[in-house]
Amino acid sequence: MICSVLILFANIFHSACTGVNERTFLAIKPDGVQRHLIGEIIRRFEKKGFKLVGMKLMQASEDLLKEHYIALCDRPFYSRLVEYMRSGPIVAMVWQGLDVVKTARAMIGETNPADSRPGTIRGDFCIEVSKNVIHGSDSIESAQREISLWFHTDKLTCWADSTEHWIYE
């Protein structure tokens, strides 16, 4: 019995640390922080079964934000977006789990809150595109790029979640 428990724990710890599950970058934007939605947003991802492996509350630099949103630099709203994201603290997070990028995007909702379904974060808490509470990586590749911009890999916490065997086969 003890041997079985130790093997189960070793397997859980191994999968937690080897990157078996994909990771995504999420950021609660300044409006989400100011509206005290941090706990509610984290609760939704925890209840889904995803694992938080990195989080920090920070005031992002202009350089970091320009690099983060580099794909939008030709858009007319780019400078307003960078200014808005610098207007207050951001909660930067890395979440891990099976299909976390795709599932997180579904949980977040559409960029335009008017197109977001009730039950999504933007569908429940947002009205305007320019104040849409949360950012989520839109692909595995962008998640990897964004995570490396916001976090040093050695600052992400590898930990064994004792409930993983109740979530994954």
Chimera marker file (.cmm) of the C-alpha trace (Angstrom):
<marker_set name="trace">
<marker id="1" x="0.000" y="0.000" z="0.000" r="1" g="1" b="0" radius="0.5"/>
<marker id="2" x="2.722" y="2.484" z="0.966" r="1" g="1" b="0" radius="0.5"/>
<marker id="3" x="4.650" y="1.554" z="-2.164" r="1" g="1" b="0" radius="0.5"/>
<marker id="4" x="1.559" y="2.239" z="-4.340" r="1" g="1" b="0" radius="0.5"/>
<marker id="5" x="1.060" y="5.636" z="-2.735" r="1" g="1" b="0" radius="0.5"/>
<marker id="6" x="4.725" y="6.533" z="-3.255" r="1" g="1" b="0" radius="0.5"/>
<marker id="7" x="4.570" y="5.464" z="-6.911" r="1" g="1" b="0" radius="0.5"/>
<marker id="8" x="1.373" y="7.500" z="-7.444" r="1" g="1" b="0" radius="0.5"/>
<marker id="9" x="2.993" y="10.560" z="-5.816" r="1" g="1" b="0" radius="0.5"/>
<marker id="10" x="6.174" y="10.105" z="-7.887" r="1" g="1" b="0" radius="0.5"/>
<marker id="11" x="4.106" y="9.892" z="-11.104" r="1" g="1" b="0" radius="0.5"/>
<marker id="12" x="2.129" y="13.010" z="-10.207" r="1" g="1" b="0" radius="0.5"/>
<marker id="13" x="5.310" y="14.928" z="-9.343" r="1" g="1" b="0" radius="0.5"/>
<marker id="14" x="7.009" y="13.720" z="-12.533" r="1" g="1" b="0" radius="0.5"/>
<marker id="15" x="4.125" y="14.891" z="-14.748" r="1" g="1" b="0" radius="0.5"/>
<marker id="16" x="4.029" y="18.205" z="-12.903" r="1" g="1" b="0" radius="0.5"/>
<marker id="17" x="7.691" y="18.889" z="-13.598" r="1" g="1" b="0" radius="0.5"/>
<marker id="18" x="8.273" y="17.459" z="-17.054" r="1" g="1" b="0" radius="0.5"/>
<marker id="19" x="5.918" y="19.693" z="-18.984" r="1" g="1" b="0" radius="0.5"/>
<marker id="20" x="3.534" y="16.876" z="-19.919" r="1" g="1" b="0" radius="0.5"/>
<marker id="21" x="0.722" y="19.424" z="-19.682" r="1" g="1" b="0" radius="0.5"/>
<marker id="22" x="0.805" y="22.599" z="-21.726" r="1" g="1" b="0" radius="0.5"/>
<marker id="23" x="1.028" y="26.069" z="-20.220" r="1" g="1" b="0" radius="0.5"/>
<marker id="24" x="-0.621" y="29.369" z="-21.016" r="1" g="1" b="0" radius="0.5"/>
<marker id="25" x="-0.135" y="32.978" z="-20.043" r="1" g="1" b="0" radius="0.5"/>
<marker id="26" x="-3.035" y="34.951" z="-18.567" r="1" g="1" b="0" radius="0.5"/>
<marker id="27" x="-3.004" y="38.524" z="-17.336" r="1" g="1" b="0" radius="0.5"/>
<marker id="28" x="-5.719" y="40.233" z="-15.343" r="1" g="1" b="0" radius="0.5"/>
<marker id="29" x="-5.682" y="43.714" z="-16.801" r="1" g="1" b="0" radius="0.5"/>
<marker id="30" x="-5.771" y="46.949" z="-14.770" r="1" g="1" b="0" radius="0.5"/>
<marker id="31" x="-9.590" y="47.181" z="-14.946" r="1" g="1" b="0" radius="0.5"/>
<marker id="32" x="-9.911" y="43.635" z="-13.592" r="1" g="1" b="0" radius="0.5"/>
<marker id="33" x="-7.523" y="44.414" z="-10.727" r="1" g="1" b="0" radius="0.5"/>
<marker id="34" x="-9.263" y="47.711" z="-9.905" r="1" g="1" b="0" radius="0.5"/>
<marker id="35" x="-12.677" y="46.001" z="-9.948" r="1" g="1" b="0" radius="0.5"/>
<marker id="36" x="-11.447" y="43.346" z="-7.467" r="1" g="1" b="0" radius="0.5"/>
<marker id="37" x="-11.983" y="40.427" z="-9.864" r="1" g="1" b="0" radius="0.5"/>
<marker id="38" x="-8.663" y="38.678" z="-9.165" r="1" g="1" b="0" radius="0.5"/>
<marker id="39" x="-10.059" y="36.079" z="-6.786" r="1" g="1" b="0" radius="0.5"/>
<marker id="40" x="-13.097" y="35.333" z="-8.958" r="1" g="1" b="0" radius="0.5"/>
<marker id="41" x="-10.953" y="34.823" z="-12.063" r="1" g="1" b="0" radius="0.5"/>
<marker id="42" x="-8.426" y="32.609" z="-10.266" r="1" g="1" b="0" radius="0.5"/>
<marker id="43" x="-11.294" y="30.625" z="-8.718" r="1" g="1" b="0" radius="0.5"/>
<marker id="44" x="-12.706" y="29.801" z="-12.163" r="1" g="1" b="0" radius="0.5"/>
<marker id="45" x="-9.415" y="28.377" z="-13.413" r="1" g="1" b="0" radius="0.5"/>
<marker id="46" x="-8.794" y="26.445" z="-10.200" r="1" g="1" b="0" radius="0.5"/>
<marker id="47" x="-12.311" y="24.990" z="-10.226" r="1" g="1" b="0" radius="0.5"/>
<marker id="48" x="-11.804" y="23.905" z="-13.833" r="1" g="1" b="0" radius="0.5"/>
<marker id="49" x="-8.810" y="21.879" z="-12.659" r="1" g="1" b="0" radius="0.5"/>
<marker id="50" x="-5.899" y="23.906" z="-13.992" r="1" g="1" b="0" radius="0.5"/>
<marker id="51" x="-2.767" y="24.402" z="-11.926" r="1" g="1" b="0" radius="0.5"/>
<marker id="52" x="-1.287" y="27.824" z="-11.184" r="1" g="1" b="0" radius="0.5"/>
<marker id="53" x="2.509" y="27.626" z="-11.601" r="1" g="1" b="0" radius="0.5"/>
<marker id="54" x="3.401" y="31.329" z="-11.676" r="1" g="1" b="0" radius="0.5"/>
<marker id="55" x="1.805" y="34.567" z="-10.544" r="1" g="1" b="0" radius="0.5"/>
<marker id="56" x="2.876" y="38.118" z="-9.793" r="1" g="1" b="0" radius="0.5"/>
<marker id="57" x="1.208" y="41.463" z="-9.233" r="1" g="1" b="0" radius="0.5"/>
<marker id="58" x="3.169" y="44.093" z="-11.095" r="1" g="1" b="0" radius="0.5"/>
<marker id="59" x="3.235" y="47.412" z="-12.851" r="1" g="1" b="0" radius="0.5"/>
<marker id="60" x="4.343" y="46.484" z="-16.374" r="1" g="1" b="0" radius="0.5"/>
<marker id="61" x="6.931" y="48.630" z="-18.119" r="1" g="1" b="0" radius="0.5"/>
<marker id="62" x="6.201" y="50.297" z="-21.432" r="1" g="1" b="0" radius="0.5"/>
<marker id="63" x="8.970" y="48.239" z="-23.072" r="1" g="1" b="0" radius="0.5"/>
<marker id="64" x="7.497" y="44.950" z="-21.819" r="1" g="1" b="0" radius="0.5"/>
<marker id="65" x="4.019" y="45.888" z="-23.029" r="1" g="1" b="0" radius="0.5"/>
<marker id="66" x="5.270" y="47.014" z="-26.438" r="1" g="1" b="0" radius="0.5"/>
<marker id="67" x="7.055" y="43.691" z="-26.844" r="1" g="1" b="0" radius="0.5"/>
<marker id="68" x="4.035" y="41.757" z="-25.593" r="1" g="1" b="0" radius="0.5"/>
<marker id="69" x="1.686" y="43.454" z="-28.084" r="1" g="1" b="0" radius="0.5"/>
<marker id="70" x="4.215" y="43.669" z="-30.956" r="1" g="1" b="0" radius="0.5"/>
<marker id="71" x="1.800" y="41.880" z="-33.337" r="1" g="1" b="0" radius="0.5"/>
<marker id="72" x="-0.637" y="44.796" z="-32.926" r="1" g="1" b="0" radius="0.5"/>
<marker id="73" x="1.891" y="47.593" z="-33.433" r="1" g="1" b="0" radius="0.5"/>
<marker id="74" x="0.390" y="48.614" z="-36.811" r="1" g="1" b="0" radius="0.5"/>
<marker id="75" x="-3.127" y="48.910" z="-35.407" r="1" g="1" b="0" radius="0.5"/>
<marker id="76" x="-4.545" y="52.396" z="-34.676" r="1" g="1" b="0" radius="0.5"/>
<marker id="77" x="-5.353" y="51.437" z="-31.056" r="1" g="1" b="0" radius="0.5"/>
<marker id="78" x="-1.839" y="50.134" z="-30.229" r="1" g="1" b="0" radius="0.5"/>
<marker id="79" x="-0.585" y="53.176" z="-28.286" r="1" g="1" b="0" radius="0.5"/>
<marker id="80" x="-3.883" y="53.436" z="-26.347" r="1" g="1" b="0" radius="0.5"/>
<marker id="81" x="-3.644" y="49.733" z="-25.491" r="1" g="1" b="0" radius="0.5"/>
<marker id="82" x="-0.096" y="50.091" z="-24.142" r="1" g="1" b="0" radius="0.5"/>
<marker id="83" x="-1.127" y="53.203" z="-22.180" r="1" g="1" b="0" radius="0.5"/>
<marker id="84" x="-4.171" y="51.419" z="-20.730" r="1" g="1" b="0" radius="0.5"/>
<marker id="85" x="-2.096" y="48.406" z="-19.692" r="1" g="1" b="0" radius="0.5"/>
<marker id="86" x="0.342" y="50.764" z="-17.916" r="1" g="1" b="0" radius="0.5"/>
<marker id="87" x="-2.504" y="52.547" z="-16.093" r="1" g="1" b="0" radius="0.5"/>
<marker id="88" x="-2.451" y="50.213" z="-13.097" r="1" g="1" b="0" radius="0.5"/>
<marker id="89" x="-1.213" y="46.919" z="-11.724" r="1" g="1" b="0" radius="0.5"/>
<marker id="90" x="-1.566" y="43.679" z="-13.674" r="1" g="1" b="0" radius="0.5"/>
<marker id="91" x="-1.722" y="40.138" z="-12.320" r="1" g="1" b="0" radius="0.5"/>
<marker id="92" x="0.473" y="38.032" z="-14.612" r="1" g="1" b="0" radius="0.5"/>
<marker id="93" x="-0.078" y="34.274" z="-14.371" r="1" g="1" b="0" radius="0.5"/>
<marker id="94" x="1.006" y="30.986" z="-15.873" r="1" g="1" b="0" radius="0.5"/>
<marker id="95" x="-1.496" y="28.130" z="-15.779" r="1" g="1" b="0" radius="0.5"/>
<marker id="96" x="-0.806" y="24.507" z="-16.638" r="1" g="1" b="0" radius="0.5"/>
<marker id="97" x="-3.101" y="21.712" z="-17.781" r="1" g="1" b="0" radius="0.5"/>
<marker id="98" x="-4.394" y="19.598" z="-20.627" r="1" g="1" b="0" radius="0.5"/>
<marker id="99" x="-5.435" y="21.842" z="-23.555" r="1" g="1" b="0" radius="0.5"/>
<marker id="100" x="-5.139" y="24.869" z="-21.248" r="1" g="1" b="0" radius="0.5"/>
<marker id="101" x="-4.606" y="27.381" z="-24.083" r="1" g="1" b="0" radius="0.5"/>
<marker id="102" x="-7.778" y="26.430" z="-25.949" r="1" g="1" b="0" radius="0.5"/>
<marker id="103" x="-9.861" y="25.951" z="-22.811" r="1" g="1" b="0" radius="0.5"/>
<marker id="104" x="-8.710" y="29.208" z="-21.214" r="1" g="1" b="0" radius="0.5"/>
<marker id="105" x="-9.680" y="31.119" z="-24.357" r="1" g="1" b="0" radius="0.5"/>
<marker id="106" x="-13.145" y="29.548" z="-24.214" r="1" g="1" b="0" radius="0.5"/>
<marker id="107" x="-13.457" y="30.463" z="-20.511" r="1" g="1" b="0" radius="0.5"/>
<marker id="108" x="-12.358" y="34.049" z="-21.220" r="1" g="1" b="0" radius="0.5"/>
<marker id="109" x="-14.795" y="34.674" z="-24.075" r="1" g="1" b="0" radius="0.5"/>
<marker id="110" x="-14.553" y="36.797" z="-27.196" r="1" g="1" b="0" radius="0.5"/>
<marker id="111" x="-12.385" y="39.923" z="-27.398" r="1" g="1" b="0" radius="0.5"/>
<marker id="112" x="-15.572" y="41.959" z="-27.797" r="1" g="1" b="0" radius="0.5"/>
<marker id="113" x="-17.606" y="41.349" z="-24.630" r="1" g="1" b="0" radius="0.5"/>
<marker id="114" x="-20.848" y="41.873" z="-26.596" r="1" g="1" b="0" radius="0.5"/>
<marker id="115" x="-19.984" y="38.685" z="-28.524" r="1" g="1" b="0" radius="0.5"/>
<marker id="116" x="-19.132" y="36.721" z="-25.369" r="1" g="1" b="0" radius="0.5"/>
<marker id="117" x="-21.528" y="34.179" z="-23.955" r="1" g="1" b="0" radius="0.5"/>
<marker id="118" x="-22.832" y="34.419" z="-20.390" r="1" g="1" b="0" radius="0.5"/>
<marker id="119" x="-20.673" y="32.263" z="-18.144" r="1" g="1" b="0" radius="0.5"/>
<marker id="120" x="-17.432" y="33.441" z="-19.735" r="1" g="1" b="0" radius="0.5"/>
<marker id="121" x="-15.290" y="35.970" z="-17.897" r="1" g="1" b="0" radius="0.5"/>
<marker id="122" x="-15.887" y="38.689" z="-20.482" r="1" g="1" b="0" radius="0.5"/>
<marker id="123" x="-19.541" y="37.726" z="-20.876" r="1" g="1" b="0" radius="0.5"/>
<marker id="124" x="-20.089" y="38.113" z="-17.140" r="1" g="1" b="0" radius="0.5"/>
<marker id="125" x="-17.890" y="41.110" z="-16.301" r="1" g="1" b="0" radius="0.5"/>
<marker id="126" x="-17.288" y="43.284" z="-19.380" r="1" g="1" b="0" radius="0.5"/>
<marker id="127" x="-19.107" y="45.750" z="-21.595" r="1" g="1" b="0" radius="0.5"/>
<marker id="128" x="-16.452" y="47.429" z="-23.779" r="1" g="1" b="0" radius="0.5"/>
<marker id="129" x="-13.630" y="45.953" z="-25.872" r="1" g="1" b="0" radius="0.5"/>
<marker id="130" x="-11.179" y="48.469" z="-24.430" r="1" g="1" b="0" radius="0.5"/>
<marker id="131" x="-11.937" y="47.300" z="-20.865" r="1" g="1" b="0" radius="0.5"/>
<marker id="132" x="-12.155" y="43.539" z="-21.255" r="1" g="1" b="0" radius="0.5"/>
<marker id="133" x="-10.556" y="42.508" z="-17.924" r="1" g="1" b="0" radius="0.5"/>
<marker id="134" x="-8.220" y="39.700" z="-19.019" r="1" g="1" b="0" radius="0.5"/>
<marker id="135" x="-5.641" y="38.667" z="-21.603" r="1" g="1" b="0" radius="0.5"/>
<marker id="136" x="-5.095" y="35.043" z="-22.592" r="1" g="1" b="0" radius="0.5"/>
<marker id="137" x="-2.609" y="33.547" z="-25.033" r="1" g="1" b="0" radius="0.5"/>
<marker id="138" x="-4.268" y="32.599" z="-28.320" r="1" g="1" b="0" radius="0.5"/>
<marker id="139" x="-1.977" y="29.694" z="-29.276" r="1" g="1" b="0" radius="0.5"/>
<marker id="140" x="0.632" y="27.405" z="-27.785" r="1" g="1" b="0" radius="0.5"/>
<marker id="141" x="3.335" y="29.365" z="-29.623" r="1" g="1" b="0" radius="0.5"/>
<marker id="142" x="2.153" y="32.742" z="-28.306" r="1" g="1" b="0" radius="0.5"/>
<marker id="143" x="1.821" y="31.239" z="-24.818" r="1" g="1" b="0" radius="0.5"/>
<marker id="144" x="5.462" y="30.152" z="-24.905" r="1" g="1" b="0" radius="0.5"/>
<marker id="145" x="6.568" y="33.572" z="-26.158" r="1" g="1" b="0" radius="0.5"/>
<marker id="146" x="4.464" y="35.471" z="-23.601" r="1" g="1" b="0" radius="0.5"/>
<marker id="147" x="5.504" y="33.275" z="-20.677" r="1" g="1" b="0" radius="0.5"/>
<marker id="148" x="9.166" y="33.871" z="-21.538" r="1" g="1" b="0" radius="0.5"/>
<marker id="149" x="8.538" y="37.636" z="-21.683" r="1" g="1" b="0" radius="0.5"/>
<marker id="150" x="6.826" y="37.866" z="-18.304" r="1" g="1" b="0" radius="0.5"/>
<marker id="151" x="8.537" y="35.083" z="-16.289" r="1" g="1" b="0" radius="0.5"/>
<marker id="152" x="11.964" y="33.534" z="-15.977" r="1" g="1" b="0" radius="0.5"/>
<marker id="153" x="11.511" y="29.780" z="-16.335" r="1" g="1" b="0" radius="0.5"/>
<marker id="154" x="13.242" y="29.163" z="-12.999" r="1" g="1" b="0" radius="0.5"/>
<marker id="155" x="10.600" y="31.343" z="-11.300" r="1" g="1" b="0" radius="0.5"/>
<marker id="156" x="7.762" y="29.005" z="-12.292" r="1" g="1" b="0" radius="0.5"/>
<marker id="157" x="6.895" y="26.637" z="-9.493" r="1" g="1" b="0" radius="0.5"/>
<marker id="158" x="6.892" y="22.931" z="-10.204" r="1" g="1" b="0" radius="0.5"/>
<marker id="159" x="4.669" y="21.241" z="-7.650" r="1" g="1" b="0" radius="0.5"/>
<marker id="160" x="2.718" y="18.030" z="-7.309" r="1" g="1" b="0" radius="0.5"/>
<marker id="161" x="-1.027" y="18.577" z="-7.155" r="1" g="1" b="0" radius="0.5"/>
<marker id="162" x="-2.574" y="15.828" z="-5.046" r="1" g="1" b="0" radius="0.5"/>
<marker id="163" x="-5.886" y="16.123" z="-6.921" r="1" g="1" b="0" radius="0.5"/>
<marker id="164" x="-4.519" y="15.518" z="-10.434" r="1" g="1" b="0" radius="0.5"/>
<marker id="165" x="-5.529" y="11.856" z="-10.348" r="1" g="1" b="0" radius="0.5"/>
<marker id="166" x="-9.135" y="13.022" z="-9.870" r="1" g="1" b="0" radius="0.5"/>
<marker id="167" x="-8.902" y="15.303" z="-12.936" r="1" g="1" b="0" radius="0.5"/>
<marker id="168" x="-6.766" y="13.346" z="-15.430" r="1" g="1" b="0" radius="0.5"/>
<marker id="169" x="-6.677" y="9.661" z="-16.404" r="1" g="1" b="0" radius="0.5"/>
<link id1="1" id2="2" r="1" g="1" b="0" radius="0.2"/>
<link id1="2" id2="3" r="1" g="1" b="0" radius="0.2"/>
<link id1="3" id2="4" r="1" g="1" b="0" radius="0.2"/>
<link id1="4" id2="5" r="1" g="1" b="0" radius="0.2"/>
<link id1="5" id2="6" r="1" g="1" b="0" radius="0.2"/>
<link id1="6" id2="7" r="1" g="1" b="0" radius="0.2"/>
<link id1="7" id2="8" r="1" g="1" b="0" radius="0.2"/>
<link id1="8" id2="9" r="1" g="1" b="0" radius="0.2"/>
<link id1="9" id2="10" r="1" g="1" b="0" radius="0.2"/>
<link id1="10" id2="11" r="1" g="1" b="0" radius="0.2"/>
<link id1="11" id2="12" r="1" g="1" b="0" radius="0.2"/>
<link id1="12" id2="13" r="1" g="1" b="0" radius="0.2"/>
<link id1="13" id2="14" r="1" g="1" b="0" radius="0.2"/>
<link id1="14" id2="15" r="1" g="1" b="0" radius="0.2"/>
<link id1="15" id2="16" r="1" g="1" b="0" radius="0.2"/>
<link id1="16" id2="17" r="1" g="1" b="0" radius="0.2"/>
<link id1="17" id2="18" r="1" g="1" b="0" radius="0.2"/>
<link id1="18" id2="19" r="1" g="1" b="0" radius="0.2"/>
<link id1="19" id2="20" r="1" g="1" b="0" radius="0.2"/>
<link id1="20" id2="21" r="1" g="1" b="0" radius="0.2"/>
<link id1="21" id2="22" r="1" g="1" b="0" radius="0.2"/>
<link id1="22" id2="23" r="1" g="1" b="0" radius="0.2"/>
<link id1="23" id2="24" r="1" g="1" b="0" radius="0.2"/>
<link id1="24" id2="25" r="1" g="1" b="0" radius="0.2"/>
<link id1="25" id2="26" r="1" g="1" b="0" radius="0.2"/>
<link id1="26" id2="27" r="1" g="1" b="0" radius="0.2"/>
<link id1="27" id2="28" r="1" g="1" b="0" radius="0.2"/>
<link id1="28" id2="29" r="1" g="1" b="0" radius="0.2"/>
<link id1="29" id2="30" r="1" g="1" b="0" radius="0.2"/>
<link id1="30" id2="31" r="1" g="1" b="0" radius="0.2"/>
<link id1="31" id2="32" r="1" g="1" b="0" radius="0.2"/>
<link id1="32" id2="33" r="1" g="1" b="0" radius="0.2"/>
<link id1="33" id2="34" r="1" g="1" b="0" radius="0.2"/>
<link id1="34" id2="35" r="1" g="1" b="0" radius="0.2"/>
<link id1="35" id2="36" r="1" g="1" b="0" radius="0.2"/>
<link id1="36" id2="37" r="1" g="1" b="0" radius="0.2"/>
<link id1="37" id2="38" r="1" g="1" b="0" radius="0.2"/>
<link id1="38" id2="39" r="1" g="1" b="0" radius="0.2"/>
<link id1="39" id2="40" r="1" g="1" b="0" radius="0.2"/>
<link id1="40" id2="41" r="1" g="1" b="0" radius="0.2"/>
<link id1="41" id2="42" r="1" g="1" b="0" radius="0.2"/>
<link id1="42" id2="43" r="1" g="1" b="0" radius="0.2"/>
<link id1="43" id2="44" r="1" g="1" b="0" radius="0.2"/>
<link id1="44" id2="45" r="1" g="1" b="0" radius="0.2"/>
<link id1="45" id2="46" r="1" g="1" b="0" radius="0.2"/>
<link id1="46" id2="47" r="1" g="1" b="0" radius="0.2"/>
<link id1="47" id2="48" r="1" g="1" b="0" radius="0.2"/>
<link id1="48" id2="49" r="1" g="1" b="0" radius="0.2"/>
<link id1="49" id2="50" r="1" g="1" b="0" radius="0.2"/>
<link id1="50" id2="51" r="1" g="1" b="0" radius="0.2"/>
<link id1="51" id2="52" r="1" g="1" b="0" radius="0.2"/>
<link id1="52" id2="53" r="1" g="1" b="0" radius="0.2"/>
<link id1="53" id2="54" r="1" g="1" b="0" radius="0.2"/>
<link id1="54" id2="55" r="1" g="1" b="0" radius="0.2"/>
<link id1="55" id2="56" r="1" g="1" b="0" radius="0.2"/>
<link id1="56" id2="57" r="1" g="1" b="0" radius="0.2"/>
<link id1="57" id2="58" r="1" g="1" b="0" radius="0.2"/>
<link id1="58" id2="59" r="1" g="1" b="0" radius="0.2"/>
<link id1="59" id2="60" r="1" g="1" b="0" radius="0.2"/>
<link id1="60" id2="61" r="1" g="1" b="0" radius="0.2"/>
<link id1="61" id2="62" r="1" g="1" b="0" radius="0.2"/>
<link id1="62" id2="63" r="1" g="1" b="0" radius="0.2"/>
<link id1="63" id2="64" r="1" g="1" b="0" radius="0.2"/>
<link id1="64" id2="65" r="1" g="1" b="0" radius="0.2"/>
<link id1="65" id2="66" r="1" g="1" b="0" radius="0.2"/>
<link id1="66" id2="67" r="1" g="1" b="0" radius="0.2"/>
<link id1="67" id2="68" r="1" g="1" b="0" radius="0.2"/>
<link id1="68" id2="69" r="1" g="1" b="0" radius="0.2"/>
<link id1="69" id2="70" r="1" g="1" b="0" radius="0.2"/>
<link id1="70" id2="71" r="1" g="1" b="0" radius="0.2"/>
<link id1="71" id2="72" r="1" g="1" b="0" radius="0.2"/>
<link id1="72" id2="73" r="1" g="1" b="0" radius="0.2"/>
<link id1="73" id2="74" r="1" g="1" b="0" radius="0.2"/>
<link id1="74" id2="75" r="1" g="1" b="0" radius="0.2"/>
<link id1="75" id2="76" r="1" g="1" b="0" radius="0.2"/>
<link id1="76" id2="77" r="1" g="1" b="0" radius="0.2"/>
<link id1="77" id2="78" r="1" g="1" b="0" radius="0.2"/>
<link id1="78" id2="79" r="1" g="1" b="0" radius="0.2"/>
<link id1="79" id2="80" r="1" g="1" b="0" radius="0.2"/>
<link id1="80" id2="81" r="1" g="1" b="0" radius="0.2"/>
<link id1="81" id2="82" r="1" g="1" b="0" radius="0.2"/>
<link id1="82" id2="83" r="1" g="1" b="0" radius="0.2"/>
<link id1="83" id2="84" r="1" g="1" b="0" radius="0.2"/>
<link id1="84" id2="85" r="1" g="1" b="0" radius="0.2"/>
<link id1="85" id2="86" r="1" g="1" b="0" radius="0.2"/>
<link id1="86" id2="87" r="1" g="1" b="0" radius="0.2"/>
<link id1="87" id2="88" r="1" g="1" b="0" radius="0.2"/>
<link id1="88" id2="89" r="1" g="1" b="0" radius="0.2"/>
<link id1="89" id2="90" r="1" g="1" b="0" radius="0.2"/>
<link id1="90" id2="91" r="1" g="1" b="0" radius="0.2"/>
<link id1="91" id2="92" r="1" g="1" b="0" radius="0.2"/>
<link id1="92" id2="93" r="1" g="1" b="0" radius="0.2"/>
<link id1="93" id2="94" r="1" g="1" b="0" radius="0.2"/>
<link id1="94" id2="95" r="1" g="1" b="0" radius="0.2"/>
<link id1="95" id2="96" r="1" g="1" b="0" radius="0.2"/>
<link id1="96" id2="97" r="1" g="1" b="0" radius="0.2"/>
<link id1="97" id2="98" r="1" g="1" b="0" radius="0.2"/>
<link id1="98" id2="99" r="1" g="1" b="0" radius="0.2"/>
<link id1="99" id2="100" r="1" g="1" b="0" radius="0.2"/>
<link id1="100" id2="101" r="1" g="1" b="0" radius="0.2"/>
<link id1="101" id2="102" r="1" g="1" b="0" radius="0.2"/>
<link id1="102" id2="103" r="1" g="1" b="0" radius="0.2"/>
<link id1="103" id2="104" r="1" g="1" b="0" radius="0.2"/>
<link id1="104" id2="105" r="1" g="1" b="0" radius="0.2"/>
<link id1="105" id2="106" r="1" g="1" b="0" radius="0.2"/>
<link id1="106" id2="107" r="1" g="1" b="0" radius="0.2"/>
<link id1="107" id2="108" r="1" g="1" b="0" radius="0.2"/>
<link id1="108" id2="109" r="1" g="1" b="0" radius="0.2"/>
<link id1="109" id2="110" r="1" g="1" b="0" radius="0.2"/>
<link id1="110" id2="111" r="1" g="1" b="0" radius="0.2"/>
<link id1="111" id2="112" r="1" g="1" b="0" radius="0.2"/>
<link id1="112" id2="113" r="1" g="1" b="0" radius="0.2"/>
<link id1="113" id2="114" r="1" g="1" b="0" radius="0.2"/>
<link id1="114" id2="115" r="1" g="1" b="0" radius="0.2"/>
<link id1="115" id2="116" r="1" g="1" b="0" radius="0.2"/>
<link id1="116" id2="117" r="1" g="1" b="0" radius="0.2"/>
<link id1="117" id2="118" r="1" g="1" b="0" radius="0.2"/>
<link id1="118" id2="119" r="1" g="1" b="0" radius="0.2"/>
<link id1="119" id2="120" r="1" g="1" b="0" radius="0.2"/>
<link id1="120" id2="121" r="1" g="1" b="0" radius="0.2"/>
<link id1="121" id2="122" r="1" g="1" b="0" radius="0.2"/>
<link id1="122" id2="123" r="1" g="1" b="0" radius="0.2"/>
<link id1="123" id2="124" r="1" g="1" b="0" radius="0.2"/>
<link id1="124" id2="125" r="1" g="1" b="0" radius="0.2"/>
<link id1="125" id2="126" r="1" g="1" b="0" radius="0.2"/>
<link id1="126" id2="127" r="1" g="1" b="0" radius="0.2"/>
<link id1="127" id2="128" r="1" g="1" b="0" radius="0.2"/>
<link id1="128" id2="129" r="1" g="1" b="0" radius="0.2"/>
<link id1="129" id2="130" r="1" g="1" b="0" radius="0.2"/>
<link id1="130" id2="131" r="1" g="1" b="0" radius="0.2"/>
<link id1="131" id2="132" r="1" g="1" b="0" radius="0.2"/>
<link id1="132" id2="133" r="1" g="1" b="0" radius="0.2"/>
<link id1="133" id2="134" r="1" g="1" b="0" radius="0.2"/>
<link id1="134" id2="135" r="1" g="1" b="0" radius="0.2"/>
<link id1="135" id2="136" r="1" g="1" b="0" radius="0.2"/>
<link id1="136" id2="137" r="1" g="1" b="0" radius="0.2"/>
<link id1="137" id2="138" r="1" g="1" b="0" radius="0.2"/>
<link id1="138" id2="139" r="1" g="1" b="0" radius="0.2"/>
<link id1="139" id2="140" r="1" g="1" b="0" radius="0.2"/>
<link id1="140" id2="141" r="1" g="1" b="0" radius="0.2"/>
<link id1="141" id2="142" r="1" g="1" b="0" radius="0.2"/>
<link id1="142" id2="143" r="1" g="1" b="0" radius="0.2"/>
<link id1="143" id2="144" r="1" g="1" b="0" radius="0.2"/>
<link id1="144" id2="145" r="1" g="1" b="0" radius="0.2"/>
<link id1="145" id2="146" r="1" g="1" b="0" radius="0.2"/>
<link id1="146" id2="147" r="1" g="1" b="0" radius="0.2"/>
<link id1="147" id2="148" r="1" g="1" b="0" radius="0.2"/>
<link id1="148" id2="149" r="1" g="1" b="0" radius="0.2"/>
<link id1="149" id2="150" r="1" g="1" b="0" radius="0.2"/>
<link id1="150" id2="151" r="1" g="1" b="0" radius="0.2"/>
<link id1="151" id2="152" r="1" g="1" b="0" radius="0.2"/>
<link id1="152" id2="153" r="1" g="1" b="0" radius="0.2"/>
<link id1="153" id2="154" r="1" g="1" b="0" radius="0.2"/>
<link id1="154" id2="155" r="1" g="1" b="0" radius="0.2"/>
<link id1="155" id2="156" r="1" g="1" b="0" radius="0.2"/>
<link id1="156" id2="157" r="1" g="1" b="0" radius="0.2"/>
<link id1="157" id2="158" r="1" g="1" b="0" radius="0.2"/>
<link id1="158" id2="159" r="1" g="1" b="0" radius="0.2"/>
<link id1="159" id2="160" r="1" g="1" b="0" radius="0.2"/>
<link id1="160" id2="161" r="1" g="1" b="0" radius="0.2"/>
<link id1="161" id2="162" r="1" g="1" b="0" radius="0.2"/>
<link id1="162" id2="163" r="1" g="1" b="0" radius="0.2"/>
<link id1="163" id2="164" r="1" g="1" b="0" radius="0.2"/>
<link id1="164" id2="165" r="1" g="1" b="0" radius="0.2"/>
<link id1="165" id2="166" r="1" g="1" b="0" radius="0.2"/>
<link id1="166" id2="167" r="1" g="1" b="0" radius="0.2"/>
<link id1="167" id2="168" r="1" g="1" b="0" radius="0.2"/>
<link id1="168" id2="169" r="1" g="1" b="0" radius="0.2"/>
</marker_set>
